[in-house]
Amino acid sequence: MYRTTLATLRSPESSLVPEIVAFVDEGLGNSSYLVDLGEGRALMVDPARDASPYREEAERRGLTFSHTVETHLHADFVTGSRELAARGATVLAPAAAGITWPHRGLGGGDEVELGGLRIQALATPGHTPEHLAYLFCDGDRPHALFSGGSLLVGAVARTDLIAPDQTERLARALWRSIVERLLVLPDDLAVYPTHGSGSFCSAPTNGARTTTIGRERAANPLLGAPDEDAFVARLLAGLGTYPSYFSELREVNRQGPRVYGGLPSLSALDAAQVRRLVDAGAALVDVRPIAAFAAGHVSGSLSIELRPQFASWLGWLVARDRPLVFVTDTGTDRRDLVRQCHNIGYEQLAGELAGSVRAWEVAGLPTGHLRLVPAERVDGLILDVRQDPEYDAGHLPGAIHVELGSVPARLDEIGPGPITVMCGHGERATTAVSLLAARHEVDQLRVAVGGPAEWATGTGQRLEPGR
């Protein structure tokens, strides 16, 4: 689920640092960067937990990781720096983060010489208090800025992930960090952010992954604010909800995640073993496509289709300390399933139901079915579980709105049935229905296949904007 792209770091006349390789996690919306340092050495910026894609790319290029760089304590993913450090890389990280595992702590203004390349740490608090951006220079000439969670493409990173009473203070710190330390850099300087489109760590942004100082100075709507107060007001007004697991991963990264050296395999469990685990408190997560879940599923299982966004919804809806058992099928990418779980710190992977739902049926255990309906044929009570900005952009007239992440806390408010649940395509709606089944009969629940756009096209009716 990674997309890999190349970017040029050096100018044509420079012999240093020929390439940056960007690894984009399409689900979490983050980018990690491999930098070729020359002489067979490489450096990683903000690597995610599963370091195997980075190692494979480095080996293909004949490189060995000498360093890995952390811009801040991440709330949305577990760092891979410790995995790379176990293979000999030196970790560079903010000293103010209080990391308890081996690293070299840096503060604003500190510099690191790596051959002919110089890295300067820029104190850029805001997204987090300890945040550093890193300026890569050839002599006195800057070539690239790794901005982490400060300056993004058409946006900035959010400042509400630490504590409610610190949100505004951090927003003001972010304004000063950007104006006083980043916008003073050359307009043509390339900027490589960690957070991007799809990341819950960023304020709303577009789909581009890299930018320049000049482009952000001219076109970033948040930086178009006339002063600090206006910037803070714009930023805070645009902050939405985010997955609940975010509150735990900063400390995981501070204390240091377990080093695996690779991804473990899922154990095969028979129906009796799965039932015992579920009775003891394990979460049973069905990762199959929604059509397969609708055709037949284990009663009480939670549907979260394995796709790039799987980890975000798992981390939003299931507590990190619960053991996980999965319902899979022959098409399930088990490596990606384990990778996504580990990348957000979910490591209690008890295994998968051997034989899938058929084995559950053969054991005489309860199963259920779900009705799917085309979006243009929905009727009755419509529950829209998309995020607030999606709903505000256009929804069915009369639709009730509850974000998917809020459904578990509001089960008693939703209904009575029959209820048709809608999202953008059907995956989130199926997840919501699997949650609602705890309070409603399954035959009173339906999933719309398609979203408001398909409804409007199929019926010729207009969507309602706003609330």
C-alpha positions as a Markdown table, in Angstrom:
| # | Residue | x | y | z |
|---|---|---|---|---|
| 1 | Met | 0.0 | 0.0 | 0.0 |
| 2 | Tyr | 3.0 | 2.3 | -0.5 |
| 3 | Arg | 3.5 | 4.5 | -3.5 |
| 4 | Thr | 7.1 | 5.2 | -4.3 |
| 5 | Thr | 8.2 | 8.3 | -6.2 |
| 6 | Leu | 11.5 | 10.0 | -7.1 |
| 7 | Ala | 12.5 | 13.6 | -6.6 |
| 8 | Thr | 15.7 | 15.6 | -7.3 |
| 9 | Leu | 17.4 | 17.1 | -4.3 |
| 10 | Arg | 20.5 | 18.5 | -6.0 |
| 11 | Ser | 21.0 | 21.1 | -8.5 |
| 12 | Pro | 22.5 | 20.0 | -11.9 |
| 13 | Glu | 25.9 | 21.4 | -11.0 |
| 14 | Ser | 26.0 | 19.7 | -7.6 |
| 15 | Ser | 27.6 | 16.3 | -7.1 |
| 16 | Leu | 25.9 | 15.7 | -3.8 |
| 17 | Val | 22.7 | 13.8 | -2.9 |
| 18 | Pro | 21.4 | 12.8 | -6.3 |
| 19 | Glu | 17.9 | 11.6 | -5.3 |
| 20 | Ile | 15.2 | 11.5 | -2.8 |
| 21 | Val | 12.8 | 8.5 | -2.9 |
| 22 | Ala | 9.4 | 9.3 | -1.4 |
| 23 | Phe | 7.3 | 6.4 | 0.2 |
| 24 | Val | 3.7 | 7.5 | 0.4 |
| 25 | Asp | 1.4 | 5.6 | 2.7 |
| 26 | Glu | -1.9 | 6.1 | 0.8 |
| 27 | Gly | -4.0 | 5.1 | 3.9 |
| 28 | Leu | -2.5 | 7.3 | 6.6 |
| 29 | Gly | -1.6 | 10.0 | 4.1 |
| 30 | Asn | 2.0 | 10.3 | 5.2 |
| 31 | Ser | 5.3 | 10.4 | 3.3 |
| 32 | Ser | 8.7 | 9.0 | 4.4 |
| 33 | Tyr | 11.8 | 9.9 | 2.5 |
| 34 | Leu | 15.0 | 8.0 | 1.6 |
| 35 | Val | 17.9 | 10.3 | 0.8 |
| 36 | Asp | 20.9 | 9.0 | -1.0 |
| 37 | Leu | 23.9 | 10.5 | 0.8 |
| 38 | Gly | 26.5 | 9.2 | -1.6 |
| 39 | Glu | 29.3 | 6.7 | -1.0 |
| 40 | Gly | 26.8 | 3.9 | -0.4 |
| 41 | Arg | 25.0 | 5.6 | 2.5 |
| 42 | Ala | 21.4 | 6.5 | 2.9 |
| 43 | Leu | 19.2 | 8.4 | 5.4 |
| 44 | Met | 15.5 | 8.0 | 6.1 |
| 45 | Val | 13.2 | 10.8 | 7.2 |
| 46 | Asp | 10.2 | 9.9 | 9.4 |
| 47 | Pro | 10.1 | 6.2 | 8.5 |
| 48 | Ala | 7.0 | 4.2 | 9.4 |
| 49 | Arg | 7.0 | 1.0 | 11.5 |
| 50 | Asp | 7.5 | -1.5 | 8.7 |
| 51 | Ala | 10.9 | -0.7 | 7.4 |
| 52 | Ser | 11.1 | -3.5 | 4.8 |
| 53 | Pro | 10.1 | -1.2 | 1.8 |
| 54 | Tyr | 13.0 | 1.1 | 2.7 |
| 55 | Arg | 15.5 | -1.7 | 3.1 |
| 56 | Glu | 14.4 | -3.2 | -0.2 |
| 57 | Glu | 14.9 | 0.0 | -2.0 |
| 58 | Ala | 18.2 | 0.7 | -0.4 |
| 59 | Glu | 19.5 | -2.8 | -1.2 |
| 60 | Arg | 18.3 | -2.3 | -4.8 |
| 61 | Arg | 20.4 | 0.9 | -5.0 |
| 62 | Gly | 23.4 | -0.6 | -3.1 |
| 63 | Leu | 22.9 | 1.6 | -0.1 |
| 64 | Thr | 23.1 | 1.1 | 3.6 |
| 65 | Phe | 21.2 | 3.3 | 6.1 |
| 66 | Ser | 23.7 | 5.3 | 8.2 |
| 67 | His | 21.1 | 7.7 | 9.7 |
| 68 | Thr | 17.4 | 8.1 | 10.3 |
| 69 | Val | 15.7 | 11.4 | 11.2 |
| 70 | Glu | 12.6 | 12.1 | 13.3 |
| 71 | Thr | 10.9 | 15.4 | 13.0 |
| 72 | His | 8.6 | 14.8 | 16.0 |
| 73 | Leu | 6.9 | 12.2 | 18.1 |
| 74 | His | 4.2 | 10.9 | 15.8 |
| 75 | Ala | 0.6 | 10.4 | 16.9 |
| 76 | Asp | -0.6 | 8.6 | 13.8 |
| 77 | Phe | 2.0 | 6.0 | 13.2 |
| 78 | Val | 4.7 | 4.0 | 15.0 |
| 79 | Thr | 8.2 | 5.1 | 14.0 |
| 80 | Gly | 10.4 | 2.7 | 12.0 |
| 81 | Ser | 13.6 | 4.4 | 13.2 |
| 82 | Arg | 14.2 | 1.8 | 15.9 |
| 83 | Glu | 14.0 | -1.0 | 13.3 |
| 84 | Leu | 16.6 | 0.8 | 11.2 |
| 85 | Ala | 18.7 | 1.5 | 14.3 |
| 86 | Ala | 18.8 | -2.2 | 15.1 |
| 87 | Arg | 20.6 | -2.6 | 11.8 |
| 88 | Gly | 23.2 | 0.1 | 12.5 |
| 89 | Ala | 21.6 | 3.5 | 11.7 |
| 90 | Thr | 22.1 | 6.5 | 14.0 |
| 91 | Val | 18.8 | 8.1 | 15.0 |
| 92 | Leu | 18.6 | 11.9 | 14.9 |
| 93 | Ala | 15.6 | 13.2 | 16.8 |
| 94 | Pro | 14.4 | 16.3 | 18.8 |
| 95 | Ala | 16.1 | 16.3 | 22.2 |
| 96 | Ala | 13.0 | 17.9 | 23.7 |
| 97 | Ala | 11.0 | 14.8 | 22.8 |
| 98 | Gly | 12.5 | 12.9 | 25.7 |
| 99 | Ile | 13.0 | 9.7 | 23.7 |
| 100 | Thr | 14.2 | 7.0 | 26.0 |
| 101 | Trp | 15.9 | 4.7 | 23.4 |
| 102 | Pro | 19.4 | 5.4 | 21.8 |
| 103 | His | 19.5 | 8.5 | 19.6 |
| 104 | Arg | 21.3 | 11.7 | 19.1 |
| 105 | Gly | 19.2 | 14.6 | 20.4 |
| 106 | Leu | 19.1 | 17.8 | 18.5 |
| 107 | Gly | 17.8 | 21.3 | 19.2 |
| 108 | Gly | 17.1 | 24.3 | 17.0 |
| 109 | Gly | 20.3 | 25.5 | 15.3 |
| 110 | Asp | 22.2 | 22.2 | 15.8 |
| 111 | Glu | 24.0 | 20.9 | 12.7 |
| 112 | Val | 25.1 | 17.5 | 11.6 |
| 113 | Glu | 27.8 | 17.0 | 8.9 |
| 114 | Leu | 27.3 | 13.9 | 6.7 |
| 115 | Gly | 30.1 | 13.9 | 4.2 |
| 116 | Gly | 29.7 | 17.1 | 2.1 |
| 117 | Leu | 26.1 | 17.4 | 3.2 |
| 118 | Arg | 25.1 | 19.5 | 6.2 |
| 119 | Ile | 21.8 | 19.1 | 8.0 |
| 120 | Gln | 20.5 | 22.0 | 10.1 |
| 121 | Ala | 17.8 | 21.5 | 12.7 |
| 122 | Leu | 15.1 | 24.3 | 12.8 |
| 123 | Ala | 13.0 | 24.6 | 15.9 |
| 124 | Thr | 9.4 | 24.6 | 14.5 |
| 125 | Pro | 7.1 | 24.0 | 17.5 |
| 126 | Gly | 3.4 | 24.0 | 16.7 |
| 127 | His | 2.2 | 20.7 | 15.4 |
| 128 | Thr | 4.0 | 19.3 | 18.5 |
| 129 | Pro | 6.0 | 21.2 | 21.1 |
| 130 | Glu | 9.3 | 19.4 | 20.3 |
| 131 | His | 9.0 | 19.7 | 16.5 |
| 132 | Leu | 12.1 | 20.1 | 14.3 |
| 133 | Ala | 12.3 | 20.7 | 10.6 |
| 134 | Tyr | 15.5 | 19.8 | 8.8 |
| 135 | Leu | 17.3 | 22.0 | 6.2 |
| 136 | Phe | 19.7 | 20.0 | 3.9 |
| 137 | Cys | 22.5 | 22.2 | 2.6 |
| 138 | Asp | 25.5 | 21.8 | 0.3 |
| 139 | Gly | 27.9 | 24.3 | 2.1 |
| 140 | Asp | 25.8 | 27.4 | 2.6 |
| 141 | Arg | 23.4 | 26.6 | -0.1 |
| 142 | Pro | 20.1 | 25.1 | 1.0 |
| 143 | His | 18.8 | 22.3 | -1.2 |
| 144 | Ala | 15.7 | 20.8 | 0.6 |
| 145 | Leu | 13.6 | 21.3 | 3.6 |
| 146 | Phe | 12.0 | 18.3 | 5.3 |
| 147 | Ser | 9.2 | 20.1 | 7.1 |
| 148 | Gly | 7.6 | 17.1 | 8.9 |
| 149 | Gly | 4.4 | 18.4 | 10.4 |
| 150 | Ser | 4.9 | 22.1 | 10.1 |
| 151 | Leu | 4.5 | 23.5 | 6.6 |
| 152 | Leu | 2.5 | 21.3 | 4.3 |
| 153 | Val | 1.2 | 21.5 | 0.8 |
| 154 | Gly | -1.5 | 24.2 | 0.8 |
| 155 | Ala | -2.0 | 23.6 | 4.6 |
| 156 | Val | -0.3 | 23.3 | 7.9 |
| 157 | Ala | -0.4 | 20.5 | 10.4 |
| 158 | Arg | -3.0 | 20.5 | 13.2 |
| 159 | Thr | -2.2 | 21.7 | 16.7 |
| 160 | Asp | -4.9 | 20.0 | 18.7 |
| 161 | Leu | -3.3 | 16.6 | 19.2 |
| 162 | Ile | -1.5 | 17.3 | 22.5 |
| 163 | Ala | -4.2 | 18.6 | 24.8 |
| 164 | Pro | -7.2 | 20.9 | 24.4 |
| 165 | Asp | -5.6 | 23.6 | 26.7 |
| 166 | Gln | -2.5 | 23.7 | 24.5 |
| 167 | Thr | -4.2 | 23.9 | 21.0 |
| 168 | Glu | -4.3 | 27.7 | 20.7 |
| 169 | Arg | -0.8 | 28.2 | 22.2 |
| 170 | Leu | 0.6 | 25.7 | 19.7 |
| 171 | Ala | -1.3 | 27.3 | 16.9 |
| 172 | Arg | 0.4 | 30.6 | 17.7 |
| 173 | Ala | 3.8 | 28.9 | 18.0 |
| 174 | Leu | 3.2 | 27.4 | 14.6 |
| 175 | Trp | 2.5 | 30.8 | 13.0 |
| 176 | Arg | 5.8 | 32.1 | 14.4 |
| 177 | Ser | 7.7 | 29.0 | 13.4 |
| 178 | Ile | 6.5 | 29.3 | 9.8 |
| 179 | Val | 6.8 | 33.0 | 9.4 |
| 180 | Glu | 10.1 | 33.5 | 11.3 |
| 181 | Arg | 12.0 | 30.3 | 10.3 |
| 182 | Leu | 10.6 | 28.8 | 7.2 |
| 183 | Leu | 9.2 | 31.7 | 5.0 |
| 184 | Val | 12.6 | 33.4 | 5.3 |
| 185 | Leu | 14.1 | 30.6 | 3.2 |
| 186 | Pro | 14.6 | 30.9 | -0.6 |
| 187 | Asp | 11.4 | 30.8 | -2.7 |
| 188 | Asp | 12.7 | 28.0 | -4.9 |
| 189 | Leu | 13.6 | 25.7 | -2.0 |
| 190 | Ala | 11.9 | 22.3 | -2.3 |
| 191 | Val | 9.7 | 21.3 | 0.7 |
| 192 | Tyr | 9.1 | 17.7 | 1.6 |
| 193 | Pro | 6.4 | 17.4 | 4.3 |
| 194 | Thr | 5.6 | 14.2 | 6.2 |
| 195 | His | 1.9 | 14.7 | 6.5 |
| 196 | Gly | -0.3 | 15.2 | 3.4 |
| 197 | Ser | -3.6 | 14.5 | 1.7 |
| 198 | Gly | -5.5 | 11.9 | 3.7 |
| 199 | Ser | -3.6 | 12.5 | 6.9 |
| 200 | Phe | -5.7 | 13.2 | 10.0 |
| 201 | Cys | -2.7 | 15.1 | 11.3 |
| 202 | Ser | -3.1 | 17.8 | 8.7 |
| 203 | Ala | -5.6 | 20.6 | 8.3 |
| 204 | Pro | -7.5 | 20.2 | 4.9 |
| 205 | Thr | -5.0 | 19.9 | 2.1 |
| 206 | Asn | -4.8 | 19.1 | -1.6 |
| 207 | Gly | -3.4 | 15.9 | -3.2 |
| 208 | Ala | 0.1 | 17.2 | -4.0 |
| 209 | Arg | 2.9 | 15.7 | -1.8 |
| 210 | Thr | 5.7 | 18.3 | -2.2 |
| 211 | Thr | 6.0 | 22.0 | -2.7 |
| 212 | Thr | 8.3 | 25.0 | -2.5 |
| 213 | Ile | 8.6 | 27.9 | -0.1 |
| 214 | Gly | 7.5 | 30.4 | -2.7 |
| 215 | Arg | 4.5 | 28.4 | -3.7 |
| 216 | Glu | 3.3 | 28.2 | -0.1 |
| 217 | Arg | 4.0 | 31.9 | 0.5 |
| 218 | Ala | 1.8 | 32.8 | -2.6 |
| 219 | Ala | -1.0 | 30.2 | -2.4 |
| 220 | Asn | -1.3 | 28.6 | 1.0 |
| 221 | Pro | -4.7 | 29.8 | 2.2 |
| 222 | Leu | -3.8 | 29.6 | 5.9 |
| 223 | Leu | -0.6 | 31.7 | 5.3 |
| 224 | Gly | -2.7 | 34.3 | 3.5 |
| 225 | Ala | -4.0 | 35.3 | 6.9 |
| 226 | Pro | -3.1 | 38.9 | 7.6 |
| 227 | Asp | -1.8 | 38.3 | 11.1 |
| 228 | Glu | -1.3 | 35.7 | 13.8 |
| 229 | Asp | -4.8 | 36.1 | 15.2 |
| 230 | Ala | -6.4 | 35.5 | 11.8 |
| 231 | Phe | -4.2 | 32.5 | 11.2 |
| 232 | Val | -5.2 | 30.9 | 14.5 |
| 233 | Ala | -8.8 | 31.5 | 13.9 |
| 234 | Arg | -8.7 | 30.0 | 10.4 |
| 235 | Leu | -6.7 | 27.0 | 11.5 |
| 236 | Leu | -8.8 | 26.2 | 14.5 |
| 237 | Ala | -12.1 | 26.6 | 12.5 |
| 238 | Gly | -10.9 | 23.9 | 10.1 |
| 239 | Leu | -10.0 | 21.2 | 12.6 |
| 240 | Gly | -12.1 | 18.0 | 12.5 |
| 241 | Thr | -12.1 | 14.8 | 14.4 |
| 242 | Tyr | -9.3 | 12.2 | 14.4 |
| 243 | Pro | -8.8 | 8.6 | 15.4 |
| 244 | Ser | -8.8 | 7.8 | 19.1 |
| 245 | Tyr | -5.5 | 5.8 | 19.0 |
| 246 | Phe | -3.7 | 9.1 | 18.3 |
| 247 | Ser | -3.8 | 9.7 | 22.1 |
| 248 | Glu | -1.5 | 6.8 | 22.7 |
| 249 | Leu | 1.2 | 6.6 | 20.0 |
| 250 | Arg | 3.3 | 9.6 | 21.1 |
| 251 | Glu | 4.1 | 7.8 | 24.3 |
| 252 | Val | 4.8 | 4.5 | 22.3 |
| 253 | Asn | 7.3 | 6.4 | 20.2 |
| 254 | Arg | 8.8 | 8.1 | 23.2 |
| 255 | Gln | 9.4 | 4.8 | 25.0 |
| 256 | Gly | 10.4 | 2.9 | 21.9 |
| 257 | Pro | 8.4 | 0.3 | 20.0 |
| 258 | Arg | 9.4 | -3.3 | 20.0 |
| 259 | Val | 11.8 | -4.3 | 17.2 |
| 260 | Tyr | 10.6 | -7.2 | 15.1 |
| 261 | Gly | 13.0 | -7.3 | 12.2 |
| 262 | Gly | 10.2 | -8.2 | 9.9 |
| 263 | Leu | 6.4 | -8.8 | 9.9 |
| 264 | Pro | 5.1 | -11.8 | 11.8 |
| 265 | Ser | 2.6 | -14.2 | 10.2 |
| 266 | Leu | -1.0 | -14.7 | 11.3 |
| 267 | Ser | -1.9 | -18.0 | 13.1 |
| 268 | Ala | -4.7 | -20.1 | 11.8 |
| 269 | Leu | -7.4 | -20.7 | 14.4 |
| 270 | Asp | -10.3 | -23.0 | 14.3 |
| 271 | Ala | -13.9 | -21.9 | 15.1 |
| 272 | Ala | -13.7 | -23.1 | 18.7 |
| 273 | Gln | -10.5 | -21.2 | 19.4 |
| 274 | Val | -12.0 | -18.1 | 17.9 |
| 275 | Arg | -15.1 | -18.3 | 19.9 |
| 276 | Arg | -13.1 | -18.7 | 23.1 |
| 277 | Leu | -11.0 | -15.7 | 22.3 |
| 278 | Val | -14.1 | -13.6 | 21.5 |
| 279 | Asp | -15.8 | -14.7 | 24.7 |
| 280 | Ala | -12.7 | -13.6 | 26.5 |
| 281 | Gly | -12.8 | -10.1 | 25.0 |
| 282 | Ala | -11.0 | -10.3 | 21.6 |
| 283 | Ala | -12.4 | -8.2 | 18.7 |
| 284 | Leu | -13.4 | -10.2 | 15.7 |
| 285 | Val | -12.7 | -8.0 | 12.6 |
| 286 | Asp | -13.9 | -9.1 | 9.2 |
| 287 | Val | -11.5 | -7.6 | 6.6 |
| 288 | Arg | -13.2 | -9.1 | 3.5 |
| 289 | Pro | -14.9 | -6.9 | 0.8 |
| 290 | Ile | -18.3 | -5.6 | 1.7 |
| 291 | Ala | -20.1 | -7.9 | -0.8 |
| 292 | Ala | -18.6 | -10.9 | 0.9 |
| 293 | Phe | -19.6 | -9.6 | 4.4 |
| 294 | Ala | -23.1 | -9.0 | 3.1 |
| 295 | Ala | -23.4 | -12.5 | 1.7 |
| 296 | Gly | -22.5 | -14.1 | 5.0 |
| 297 | His | -20.6 | -13.1 | 8.1 |
| 298 | Val | -20.0 | -14.2 | 11.7 |
| 299 | Ser | -22.7 | -12.7 | 13.9 |
| 300 | Gly | -21.2 | -9.9 | 16.0 |
| 301 | Ser | -18.1 | -9.4 | 13.8 |
| 302 | Leu | -16.9 | -5.9 | 12.9 |
| 303 | Ser | -16.6 | -5.2 | 9.2 |
| 304 | Ile | -13.6 | -3.1 | 8.2 |
| 305 | Glu | -12.6 | -3.9 | 4.7 |
| 306 | Leu | -8.9 | -4.2 | 4.1 |
| 307 | Arg | -8.0 | -1.2 | 2.0 |
| 308 | Pro | -5.5 | 1.7 | 2.4 |
| 309 | Gln | -7.7 | 3.3 | 5.1 |
| 310 | Phe | -8.1 | 0.1 | 7.2 |
| 311 | Ala | -5.7 | 1.1 | 9.9 |
| 312 | Ser | -7.4 | 4.5 | 10.5 |
| 313 | Trp | -10.7 | 2.9 | 11.2 |
| 314 | Leu | -9.3 | 0.0 | 13.2 |
| 315 | Gly | -7.5 | 2.5 | 15.4 |
| 316 | Trp | -10.7 | 4.6 | 15.7 |
| 317 | Leu | -13.1 | 1.8 | 16.6 |
| 318 | Val | -11.1 | -0.9 | 18.4 |
| 319 | Ala | -9.1 | -0.3 | 21.6 |
| 320 | Arg | -5.4 | -1.0 | 21.1 |
| 321 | Asp | -5.2 | -3.3 | 24.1 |
| 322 | Arg | -7.8 | -5.8 | 22.7 |
| 323 | Pro | -6.6 | -9.0 | 21.0 |
| 324 | Leu | -7.6 | -9.1 | 17.4 |
| 325 | Val | -8.9 | -12.1 | 15.4 |
| 326 | Phe | -9.6 | -11.6 | 11.7 |
| 327 | Val | -12.0 | -13.1 | 9.2 |
| 328 | Thr | -10.2 | -13.3 | 5.9 |
| 329 | Asp | -10.6 | -15.0 | 2.5 |
| 330 | Thr | -8.3 | -16.3 | -0.2 |
| 331 | Gly | -7.8 | -12.8 | -1.6 |
| 332 | Thr | -6.7 | -11.2 | 1.6 |
| 333 | Asp | -3.3 | -9.6 | 1.6 |
| 334 | Arg | -2.2 | -10.8 | 5.0 |
| 335 | Arg | 1.1 | -9.1 | 4.8 |
| 336 | Asp | -0.6 | -5.7 | 4.3 |
| 337 | Leu | -3.1 | -6.5 | 7.1 |
| 338 | Val | -0.3 | -7.1 | 9.6 |
| 339 | Arg | 1.7 | -4.1 | 8.3 |
| 340 | Gln | -1.2 | -1.8 | 8.8 |
| 341 | Cys | -1.9 | -3.1 | 12.3 |
| 342 | His | 1.7 | -2.8 | 13.4 |
| 343 | Asn | 2.1 | 0.7 | 11.9 |
| 344 | Ile | -0.5 | 2.0 | 14.3 |
| 345 | Gly | 0.8 | 0.0 | 17.3 |
| 346 | Tyr | -1.8 | -2.8 | 17.2 |
| 347 | Glu | 0.3 | -5.9 | 18.0 |
| 348 | Gln | -2.0 | -8.3 | 19.7 |
| 349 | Leu | -2.8 | -10.2 | 16.6 |
| 350 | Ala | -4.2 | -13.5 | 17.8 |
| 351 | Gly | -4.8 | -15.0 | 14.3 |
| 352 | Glu | -7.4 | -15.6 | 11.6 |
| 353 | Leu | -10.4 | -17.9 | 11.4 |
| 354 | Ala | -9.2 | -20.9 | 9.4 |
| 355 | Gly | -11.8 | -21.7 | 6.7 |
| 356 | Ser | -13.4 | -18.3 | 7.0 |
| 357 | Val | -17.2 | -18.0 | 7.5 |
| 358 | Arg | -17.9 | -21.4 | 6.1 |
| 359 | Ala | -15.9 | -23.0 | 9.0 |
| 360 | Trp | -18.1 | -21.0 | 11.5 |
| 361 | Glu | -21.2 | -22.3 | 9.8 |
| 362 | Val | -20.0 | -25.9 | 9.8 |
| 363 | Ala | -19.4 | -25.5 | 13.6 |
| 364 | Gly | -23.1 | -24.6 | 14.0 |
| 365 | Leu | -22.3 | -21.1 | 15.2 |
| 366 | Pro | -24.5 | -18.1 | 14.3 |
| 367 | Thr | -24.0 | -16.1 | 11.1 |
| 368 | Gly | -25.8 | -13.2 | 9.5 |
| 369 | His | -26.5 | -11.6 | 6.1 |
| 370 | Leu | -26.8 | -8.0 | 5.1 |
| 371 | Arg | -28.9 | -6.3 | 2.3 |
| 372 | Leu | -27.0 | -4.0 | -0.1 |
| 373 | Val | -29.1 | -1.5 | -2.1 |
| 374 | Pro | -28.1 | 0.9 | -4.9 |
| 375 | Ala | -27.7 | 4.4 | -3.7 |
| 376 | Glu | -30.4 | 5.7 | -6.1 |
| 377 | Arg | -33.0 | 3.3 | -4.5 |
| 378 | Val | -32.6 | 4.2 | -0.8 |
| 379 | Asp | -35.6 | 5.2 | 1.2 |
| 380 | Gly | -36.8 | 5.6 | 4.7 |
| 381 | Leu | -34.3 | 6.7 | 7.4 |
| 382 | Ile | -30.9 | 7.5 | 5.9 |
| 383 | Leu | -27.9 | 7.6 | 8.2 |
| 384 | Asp | -24.9 | 9.4 | 6.6 |
| 385 | Val | -21.6 | 8.3 | 8.4 |
| 386 | Arg | -19.2 | 10.4 | 6.4 |
| 387 | Gln | -16.9 | 13.0 | 8.0 |
| 388 | Asp | -18.3 | 16.5 | 8.6 |
| 389 | Pro | -16.7 | 18.2 | 5.6 |
| 390 | Glu | -18.1 | 15.5 | 3.3 |
| 391 | Tyr | -21.6 | 15.9 | 4.7 |
| 392 | Asp | -21.5 | 19.7 | 4.5 |
| 393 | Ala | -20.4 | 19.5 | 0.9 |
| 394 | Gly | -23.7 | 17.7 | 0.0 |
| 395 | His | -26.1 | 15.1 | 1.5 |
| 396 | Leu | -29.5 | 13.6 | 0.9 |
| 397 | Pro | -32.4 | 15.7 | 2.1 |
| 398 | Gly | -33.4 | 14.6 | 5.5 |
| 399 | Ala | -30.4 | 12.4 | 6.1 |
| 400 | Ile | -29.3 | 12.0 | 9.8 |
| 401 | His | -25.5 | 12.6 | 10.2 |
| 402 | Val | -23.3 | 10.8 | 12.6 |
| 403 | Glu | -19.6 | 10.4 | 11.8 |
| 404 | Leu | -18.5 | 6.7 | 11.7 |
| 405 | Gly | -16.1 | 7.3 | 14.6 |
| 406 | Ser | -18.9 | 8.5 | 16.8 |
| 407 | Val | -21.4 | 5.7 | 16.0 |
| 408 | Pro | -20.3 | 3.4 | 19.0 |
| 409 | Ala | -21.0 | 6.2 | 21.5 |
| 410 | Arg | -24.4 | 7.1 | 19.9 |
| 411 | Leu | -25.9 | 3.7 | 19.2 |
| 412 | Asp | -28.9 | 4.4 | 21.5 |
| 413 | Glu | -29.7 | 7.6 | 19.6 |
| 414 | Ile | -29.9 | 6.0 | 16.2 |
| 415 | Gly | -33.1 | 4.4 | 15.0 |
| 416 | Pro | -35.6 | 2.9 | 15.1 |
| 417 | Gly | -35.2 | 0.9 | 11.9 |
| 418 | Pro | -35.4 | 0.3 | 9.0 |
| 419 | Ile | -32.2 | 2.2 | 8.5 |
| 420 | Thr | -30.2 | 2.6 | 5.3 |
| 421 | Val | -26.6 | 3.6 | 6.0 |
| 422 | Met | -24.6 | 5.7 | 3.5 |
| 423 | Cys | -21.0 | 6.9 | 3.1 |
| 424 | Gly | -19.1 | 7.6 | -0.1 |
| 425 | His | -19.0 | 4.1 | -1.6 |
| 426 | Gly | -20.2 | 1.6 | 1.0 |
| 427 | Glu | -17.2 | 0.4 | 3.1 |
| 428 | Arg | -17.8 | 2.8 | 6.0 |
| 429 | Ala | -21.5 | 2.2 | 5.8 |
| 430 | Thr | -20.9 | -1.5 | 6.2 |
| 431 | Thr | -18.7 | -0.9 | 9.2 |
| 432 | Ala | -21.5 | 1.3 | 10.8 |
| 433 | Val | -24.1 | -1.4 | 10.1 |
| 434 | Ser | -21.9 | -4.0 | 11.8 |
| 435 | Leu | -21.8 | -1.7 | 14.8 |
| 436 | Leu | -25.5 | -1.0 | 14.7 |
| 437 | Ala | -26.3 | -4.7 | 14.7 |
| 438 | Ala | -25.6 | -4.6 | 18.5 |
| 439 | Arg | -28.9 | -2.6 | 18.9 |
| 440 | His | -31.0 | -3.4 | 15.8 |
| 441 | Glu | -32.1 | -6.5 | 14.0 |
| 442 | Val | -30.0 | -7.1 | 10.9 |
| 443 | Asp | -33.0 | -7.3 | 8.7 |
| 444 | Gln | -33.8 | -3.7 | 9.7 |
| 445 | Leu | -30.4 | -2.5 | 8.4 |
| 446 | Arg | -29.3 | -1.8 | 4.8 |
| 447 | Val | -26.1 | -0.5 | 3.2 |
| 448 | Ala | -26.2 | 1.9 | 0.3 |
| 449 | Val | -23.8 | 0.9 | -2.4 |
| 450 | Gly | -22.5 | 4.3 | -3.6 |
| 451 | Gly | -22.9 | 7.7 | -2.0 |
| 452 | Pro | -24.7 | 11.0 | -2.4 |
| 453 | Ala | -23.2 | 11.6 | -5.8 |
| 454 | Glu | -24.6 | 8.4 | -7.2 |
| 455 | Trp | -28.0 | 9.1 | -5.6 |
| 456 | Ala | -28.1 | 12.5 | -7.2 |
| 457 | Thr | -27.1 | 11.2 | -10.6 |
| 458 | Gly | -29.6 | 8.3 | -10.4 |
| 459 | Thr | -32.6 | 10.2 | -9.2 |
| 460 | Gly | -32.0 | 13.6 | -10.8 |
| 461 | Gln | -32.4 | 15.3 | -7.5 |
| 462 | Arg | -30.2 | 17.8 | -5.8 |
| 463 | Leu | -28.1 | 17.3 | -2.7 |
| 464 | Glu | -28.5 | 19.6 | 0.3 |
| 465 | Pro | -25.4 | 21.5 | 1.3 |
| 466 | Gly | -24.4 | 22.5 | 4.9 |
| 467 | Arg | -26.1 | 21.4 | 8.1 |
